[in-house]
């Protein structure tokens, strides 16, 4: 079995933060321990430029894998 940990980085930040349901004000994250991250309640462009990635580990102790790239949330103007 694989374990997923989604992380986000603010637009101006350098550190990655593990995502929980209430990590950011104004948005509710869901499925942050699965292969697909979901969110709801985002009513503004406050997270414009945030980067997202996922860390994956296996139950048998295989090395941690971090996605090669990061997805960036971008809002239209």
C-alpha positions in Angstrom: 0.0 0.0 0.0 1.1 3.5 -0.7 0.9 6.5 1.6 0.3 10.0 0.2 1.1 13.3 1.8 0.2 16.4 -0.1 2.2 19.6 0.5 1.9 23.2 -0.5 4.3 26.1 -0.8 3.1 29.7 -0.7 3.8 31.9 -3.7 6.6 33.7 -1.9 7.6 30.9 0.4 10.5 28.4 0.3 9.2 25.8 2.8 6.8 23.0 2.0 3.9 22.5 4.5 1.9 19.2 4.8 -1.7 19.9 4.0 -4.5 19.2 6.4 -8.2 20.1 6.1 -7.7 23.7 7.4 -4.2 24.5 6.4 -5.2 27.7 4.6 -8.0 30.2 5.5 -10.9 30.3 3.1 -10.3 26.8 1.6 -11.1 23.3 2.8 -8.7 20.6 1.5 -9.9 17.0 1.2 -8.4 13.7 0.1 -4.9 15.0 1.1 -3.8 11.4 2.0 -4.9 10.0 -1.4 -3.5 10.2 -4.9 -5.8 13.1 -5.8 -6.0 16.3 -3.8 -9.4 18.0 -3.6 -10.5 21.3 -2.2 -13.7 23.4 -1.7 -14.8 26.8 -0.5 -12.2 28.8 -2.3 -13.9 32.2 -3.0 -10.9 34.4 -3.9 -7.6 34.3 -5.6 -5.7 34.3 -2.2 -3.9 31.1 -3.2 -2.7 32.4 -6.6 0.8 31.1 -7.3 0.8 28.4 -4.5 2.7 25.3 -5.5 1.5 21.7 -4.7 3.4 18.4 -4.6 2.8 14.9 -3.2 5.2 12.7 -1.2 4.7 8.9 -1.6 6.0 6.1 0.6 5.2 2.4 0.6 4.2 0.4 3.6 7.3 -1.9 3.3 9.7 1.0 3.8 10.6 1.8 0.3 12.3 5.2 -0.1 10.2 8.3 -0.2 9.3 9.6 -3.6 8.5 13.3 -4.1 6.9 14.3 -7.4 9.4 15.7 -9.9 7.5 18.9 -10.4 5.0 21.1 -8.6 1.6 22.0 -9.7 0.9 25.8 -9.5 -2.6 27.2 -8.7 -3.2 30.1 -11.1 -6.4 32.2 -11.3 -7.6 34.2 -14.3 -7.9 37.9 -14.1 
